[in-house]
């Protein structure tokens, strides 16, 4: 079976993300770029910030920690992931 996909590799050569799809389903370039921007933000913050689902530049980031375990959606609402 033929597949298509993408791999996001950081400057240190570490795979940060990948996606594999079969040909009938297309890839979303905008989503790939959003994810690259999110990985860049986390890298720039040296891990002190996290980017929730749907995060885009200019939107709030999260401060990782035990206080967020099971409570991300109290801070980051689903509606915030969409423009």
Secondary structure, 3 states (H helix, E strand, C coil): CCEEEEEEECCCCCEEEEEEEECCCCCCHHHHHHHHHHHHHHHHCCCCCECCCCCCCCCCCECCCHHHCCCHHHHCCHHHHCC
